[in-house]
Amino acid sequence: MEHAKVNGVELAYEVVGSGEPMLLIHGAHLADALQPLVMEPALERFQRIRYHRRGVGGSTRPVAAEPTSVPEQAEDAIGLLDHLGADRAHLAGHSFGGAIALELAAQHPTRVASLVLLEPAFLATPAGAAFTRAVAPLIDRYQAGDPEGAVHGFLALVGDRDWRAIIERTVPGGIAQAVKDAATFFETELTGPTWTFGPQQAAAITCPVLSVLGSRSSPLFVEGRQLLHAWFPACQDADIAGATHLLQMQAPGPVATAIAAFL
C-alpha cells in the first residue's frame, strides 16, 4: 500500500482501476474488511480507493491512547481524497465506516456523488443500547489483558458461528491483524466523543443513498435502516440473503452487484 500524510496521521491506502472514484471506508477491527469488494468485476468501472483508518493496519495515530471522533475520521477521509486529487467520489462505508461516510457527506455534500451504507452503526437506538451492554464484557476482557479474547468475542457477536472461516477465507491474516489493532478500538474509538447525527445533519445530504443489509444481521442494523429511511425518504435498499454483519466478506459478489446496480 502507498502512504499519505493527512490530518496529522499517515494513512495507508491503495488505488485500483480507473473511472469515477469510489472511497471504501472500513469499520472496526478489520483493516482489510473491504478488500474483497475491490477486485469484484461488478465494480471494475470505478477507481476503487481503499485505506486503513487511523491507528489500524498500516496507518498511524498521533498519540497511543488519544480518543478519536467520527468527525475527525471524516476529515481523514476528505484529506485522502484531497491528496489523490479527487474532487468528488462515491462513498461506501461499513459499520463504523458508515457513520464516517455519513458525517463526511453531511460536512462536505458537494464532494459526495453517492452514499452506500453497509449496516452503519447507530447506537442511539433501543437495539443500540442492547448492543452496548453486550460489548461491555468484551471491554472488561480487553482491560484485563486479553485483547485476543475481546476481538474474537466482538467478531462472534456481529457474525455467526462461521465468522472465523469467513474472515480467513476472504481476508487471510485479518483476525491476527485485528488483535494487533485492538487498542485503537478499545482505547480510542470507544472512548471518543459521542457521535451526534440526526435529521438536521441528514438534511445537508442531497446525494442518492443505498442501504445494504444482511438478512441475518442483528436488530441493531435493522433499526439503522429504519433511521436511514426516516432521514432519506428516497433511500434505496439492497438485501443480501443469508448474510450477517460480515456481509462484504461473506457475500462480496452480491454486495458488489447491488452497489453497481444502484450506481
Stockholm file with secondary structure:
# STOCKHOLM 1.0

chainA/1-263         MEHAKVNGVELAYEVVGSGEPMLLIHGAHLADALQPLVMEPALERFQRIRYHRRGVGGSTRPVAAEPTSVPEQAEDAIGLLDHLGADRAHLAGHSFGGAIALELAAQHPTRVASLVLLEPAFLATPAGAAFTRAVAPLIDRYQAGDPEGAVHGFLALVGDRDWRAIIERTVPGGIAQAVKDAATFFETELTGPTWTFGPQQAAAITCPVLSVLGSRSSPLFVEGRQLLHAWFPACQDADIAGATHLLQMQAPGPVATAIAAFL
#=GR chainA/1-263 SS CEEEEETTEEEEEEEESCSEEEEEECCSSCTTTTHHHHTCGGGTTEEEEEECCTTSTTCCCSSTTCCCCHHHHHHHHHHHHHHHTCSSEEEEEETHHHHHHHHHHHHCGGGEEEEEEESCCCCSSHHHHHHHHHHHHHHHHHHTTCHHHHHHHHHHHHSCTTHHHHHHHHSTTHHHHHHHTHHIIIIIITTSCCCCCCHHHHTTCCSCEEEEEETTCCHHHHHHHHHHHHHCTTCEEEEETTCCTTHHHHCHHHHHHHHHHHC
#=GC SS_cons         CEEEEETTEEEEEEEESCSEEEEEECCSSCTTTTHHHHTCGGGTTEEEEEECCTTSTTCCCSSTTCCCCHHHHHHHHHHHHHHHTCSSEEEEEETHHHHHHHHHHHHCGGGEEEEEEESCCCCSSHHHHHHHHHHHHHHHHHHTTCHHHHHHHHHHHHSCTTHHHHHHHHSTTHHHHHHHTHHIIIIIITTSCCCCCCHHHHTTCCSCEEEEEETTCCHHHHHHHHHHHHHCTTCEEEEETTCCTTHHHHCHHHHHHHHHHHC
//
